Structures are given as C-alpha cells and as structure tokens.
Amino acid sequence: MRAAHRTITPAPVTWKIGLSLALTLAILLAPRLAAALPSFAAQTNQPCAACHVGAFGPQLKPFGRDFKLYGYTATDGKPHFPPIAATAIASFTHTASDQPGGAAPGFRANNNAAPDEASIYYAGRISESIGAFIEGNYDGVSRKISLGKTDIRLARDATLFEQEFVLGLTVNNTPTVSDLWNSTPAWGFPYNASKLAPTPLAAVLSDGDIDGHTIGLGGYGLWNETIYAEFALYQPVGRDLRNTLGENPYAQVNRISGAIPYWRLALQHEAGQHAFQIGTYGLRAAIWPNGDQSAGRTDTFTDIALDANWQWIADPKSVVSDMISAHATFIHETAALDASRILVGSRGTNKLDVMRADVSYSFAATWTPTVQVFHSQGTRDAAYWATPNGRGNSTGAVFELAWVPFGKPDSWSDRFNVRLAAQYVAYTEFDGSTRGAARNNALYLSIWSALRF
C-alpha cells in the first residue's frame, strides 16, 4: 500500500461533495459523451481499451506504452479540437474503527462521503513531435488547487547500430511520472485510494513526498524495442512558483535542497501474447526536514529500486481481449539523517525497504479484479518514525474489483468513460505493531468519470 506524508487543512465538505457528484452526474448525462483520457482516444480514433487495461487508465497496454513513448503525438490524421479532458472522483470510505477527531478536518470519524478530486487536462498532441499530459487538480479533501502530474515530451525516431532508436526529452514535475510501465510509484496500483483512511507513517521519498515540488528535465531512449534508459535532473520550485501552483510556500513541510538526479534502466520484450519488463530506477535528494534549516545540515535520501512487469493478452488482435497484468517493485532507501539527528535526536542513518506486488485479470476489458500484497520494514528509530515501538513496519493486502462499462469499440459514445470500484485494504501489521493492526482496515467505494470536450 503506497503511503506518503500529507498535510491536510480544514475544509467544510458539504458543498464539495455536491459539486463532485454534480460534475459526475453531468458527465453521465451529457449527450454524445470513451477513455482515460478521452482526449487521447479522440486523437487516435481508438477506444480506451486499445491503450488501457480494463478500458480505463492509468495501466497501459503495449499500444499505450508506445503512445506515451512517442510523446502523446499519435493521431488518425484528421484535425481535432485542442485535447482538453476532465475527470472527477467521488467516494465513500468506511474504516474498521472510528478515527478520533475525525478522518480529516471537516470529516466524521467514520463513514465519510467525499469528492476526492476534480481535474482538467491538456492531454495530447501539440505538434508532429511534441505532446503533453498536463493536469490541473482540485483536491476535495484538503480543498487545494494545484498543478497535478505533468509530462511534456519531444520524441524522434533515429537509428543506432542499424536498429530503431527512439529518442526523447521530457519536462515533468514528478520523478517516475515519465515511466512507461506501472510498477513505479507515480502510476502504481492502487490507481486511486482513500484519502480518509489511515495510512502508515513510514514511506520512501520516491513514494510521494516530493511530488509536484520539483521541475525536471530529462532525456530518454528505447533501442531496438528492448533497452530503455532515462536520466533526469529535478530542481525544487521557488517560493513564488510554489504559491502559484497551489502550495502554501510557508507550510512546515519537507523542503528540497539542490538538484535531484533520477535514473531509469529497463529491458523489455514482447512476444506474441506476452510482454515482459525488468528494470531499476532510483533518485537521490537532500531535504530540509519540515523546512527547518536551523541545524545547518540536510537529511539525504537515496532510493534504489528493482521492478518487473508481465502482461499476457489472450487475443492480441482484440482490444477487448481478456488479459493478465502483474507488477512488482522493491525500493531500498538509505537515509543519512544529519539534520534530524540534531533536530529530533534520531539515529544518524536509517534504512527503509518497501515491497509491493499485484496481479489483475481483466475480463473483456470490463471487469478487473486485482490483488496486491505490500510490506515495509525499516530501522528501529523512535525519534524518527514517531510510532509506539519506534518501527515503521507495515504489512497487508489490497483487494479491488473495478467495473468499466464503456471504453470499447461498441460503446455508445467516444467522449465519456467511467470506472466504478470497490476496494478493501487489510493490514496484518501497521506502524510496527501487529496488535490491533486490523483496526486500520478500510473499505473504499469510488466512481471515477472522465470526459473530453
């Protein structure tokens, strides 16, 4: 289960729930309203199921990976309106135990309905070789408007050693968002999760603490459809830009010091019904903990990960074929806590290992059950983890059933899609304790709609 440290500000929720549900209903009832994102489907004249497992993103099939590799520029050759799309997620969360003081400011201790988020996108071709995925996001729980995941690409064909070589540049705001597979943190399962359920305190840096706080420039290449490499450097955004992008520049959250290098290397192979990938990725970042520079030193985090993916498509010629998808990742983080040792008395060095593995079976690109197991284990450090026994270990599983009625060649519309999902998160260990871990279990029901204009 992915987790990240989040700061939630108070917000009344009644009008936001109504807004999100109204947007969802408006989309459902709109005429000639299929894809996540539908603007991509319109540009390529392909249904959502051509690119996405289960006919809804973000999990990609081979055609979807190629579309992203080439910078979102593939087209049917016809003129199209600017590729603008919108999504909205509304949900209900029930936790095994009430959360004292409420699940979040403005929410009840249990049984919360919420407008998780609403987003608008520019998603598609800009020119023959340049395309973009740009998200403007409204968080209905924290009542925050911000720039969401953003990836602007330039891609070209070349040759190297008489083999095809795709070269590209990417400007984006989140390490791993540029990746073509689904085991990296930015796009990994679960693809949406409750913001009102308990989550473990311990999380590796690449799992979200620096999302949207940086801007990066990177280069990537795929040689002979087999070897993929990417390298990028990220810089923290300045205070004025953070304010413009929706972040409180004075909030006491972790602040980045200096550049963050990110690397990615992978081998992939497609053969008939099967697609395989194995690779590594990682980053290194210096952080002022909670923005506090009084120690005169930073904490330095190094994340090194391994990942593997496998897809099996029963009938590669059919976009609605049954298929199996499996993803796994292992992230090892080493933290040199030069600042935290002075500020809070933590150890000088901590380590945290995170493992996640999931498998899904998509029936006719409509019903997709998924199971994930996850485990995190770190150095005992009461001052740093702030858990009762000083450990950040957590173990559990996620069970999900998703239903996507549209997004297929025979769907009644090419402008709209919707994903309904029931998800259950079960813990056997939570924040270092097995006793009472199940009190953090949560049922999450969601409706995720997408519309192109």
LINRANOR-V505807 format. One line per field, one symbol per residue. phi: phi as a letter, one per 20 degrees, with the letter a starting at -180 (. if undefined). Layout:
phi->???
This chain:
phi->.fbbfcdddfafdgffffffffffffffefflf.acdffffffelcfgffddfmmbfefdegffffgfgemmdgbendfcfgfdbbcbccbcccdfcfdgnofagndffaldebegaccccdbqfdbgccbbccddcdefeelcdbfegcbdccccebcblmcfcedbccdbdbgnfefeddefgfcffffbbfecdfcffebfffeqfdgmeccccbcbbcdllcddcbbbdddfffgffgffeodffdfecgcednedeccbbbdcbdbmedccbbabbabbbdceflmedffmcdeddcdccdbbcbccdgcgedfdffbdcccbbcdddddeefeffefcmfffcccbdcccbcbcceellcdcecccdbbcbcffbffefldgdmddfbbrbcdbcdccfdndgeffbddcbbcdbdccdcddbblncefmgffefbdcdcccdcbde
